[in-house]
Amino acid sequence: MRPIAGWLAARHPLWGGTAGGADEPGLGLLRAEMQRLGWNRAALRRASKGDERKGRLAVRIRQETTLSLKWIAEHLAMGSWTHVSNLLVWNGIAKV
């Protein structure tokens, strides 16, 4: 298995120590949370799209960045962006 940082850098060439990129804040949050949970890429994909830990991370990314719901759904393996939207509404983060 590749280390998490290597997987993220390989998947997103604009992300890295110096290159930066529009999605860097979200990738940093994602990487930190995956390390905290002891997850690798496979574990992230295995966890259900409605996993509570993924939901908390989606809420945090949405509150702390301007990344799209599509980005969050893709990177957290949460299915469609509409699922993420519904999750945010259910958690009182987004208004209907």
C-alpha positions as CSV (number, residue, x, y, z in Angstrom):
1,M,0.0,0.0,0.0
2,R,1.1,3.5,-0.8
3,P,1.4,6.0,2.0
4,I,-1.6,8.4,2.2
5,A,0.4,11.5,1.2
6,G,1.8,9.6,-1.8
7,W,-1.6,8.5,-2.9
8,L,-3.0,12.1,-2.6
9,A,0.0,13.6,-4.4
10,A,-0.2,11.0,-7.2
11,R,-3.9,11.5,-7.7
12,H,-3.6,15.3,-7.5
13,P,-0.4,16.5,-9.0
14,L,-1.1,20.1,-8.2
15,W,-1.2,19.2,-4.5
16,G,2.1,18.9,-2.7
17,G,4.4,20.7,-0.3
18,T,5.1,23.7,-2.6
19,A,2.9,23.4,-5.7
20,G,-0.4,24.2,-4.0
21,G,-3.7,24.1,-5.7
22,A,-7.4,25.1,-5.3
23,D,-8.2,21.9,-3.4
24,E,-5.2,21.9,-1.1
25,P,-7.1,22.8,2.1
26,G,-9.6,19.9,1.5
27,L,-6.8,17.5,0.7
28,G,-5.0,18.5,3.9
29,L,-8.1,17.9,6.0
30,L,-8.7,14.6,4.2
31,R,-5.1,13.4,4.7
32,A,-5.1,14.4,8.4
33,E,-8.4,12.7,9.1
34,M,-7.4,9.5,7.3
35,Q,-4.2,9.4,9.3
36,R,-6.1,10.0,12.6
37,L,-8.5,7.2,11.8
38,G,-5.7,4.9,10.6
39,W,-7.4,4.6,7.2
40,N,-5.8,4.1,3.9
41,R,-7.3,4.5,0.4
42,A,-9.0,1.0,0.6
43,A,-10.4,1.7,4.0
44,L,-11.9,5.0,2.8
45,R,-13.6,3.2,-0.1
46,R,-14.8,0.3,2.1
47,A,-16.5,2.6,4.6
48,S,-20.2,3.1,3.6
49,K,-21.1,6.4,1.9
50,G,-23.2,7.3,4.9
51,D,-20.4,6.5,7.5
52,E,-20.6,8.9,10.4
53,R,-16.9,9.7,10.2
54,K,-17.2,10.6,6.5
55,G,-20.2,12.7,7.3
56,R,-18.3,14.6,10.0
57,L,-15.4,15.2,7.6
58,A,-17.7,16.3,4.8
59,V,-19.3,18.9,7.2
60,R,-15.9,20.1,8.3
61,I,-14.6,20.4,4.7
62,R,-17.7,22.3,3.6
63,Q,-17.5,24.7,6.6
64,E,-13.7,25.3,6.3
65,T,-13.3,25.5,2.5
66,T,-15.1,26.6,-0.6
67,L,-14.8,23.1,-2.3
68,S,-17.8,21.9,-4.2
69,L,-20.2,19.1,-3.0
70,K,-19.0,17.2,-6.1
71,W,-15.4,17.4,-4.9
72,I,-16.4,16.2,-1.4
73,A,-18.5,13.3,-2.7
74,E,-15.7,12.2,-5.1
75,H,-12.8,12.4,-2.6
76,L,-14.7,10.9,0.3
77,A,-16.3,8.1,-1.8
78,M,-19.7,9.2,-0.7
79,G,-21.7,8.6,-3.9
80,S,-23.3,11.5,-5.6
81,W,-23.0,15.2,-4.7
82,T,-26.7,15.2,-3.9
83,H,-26.1,12.7,-1.1
84,V,-23.6,15.1,0.4
85,S,-26.0,17.9,0.0
86,N,-28.8,16.0,1.9
87,L,-26.3,15.1,4.6
88,L,-25.5,18.8,5.1
89,V,-29.1,19.7,5.3
90,W,-29.8,16.9,7.8
91,N,-27.0,18.2,9.9
92,G,-28.3,21.8,9.8
93,I,-25.2,23.0,7.8
94,A,-27.1,24.0,4.7
95,K,-30.4,25.6,4.2
96,V,-33.1,24.1,2.0
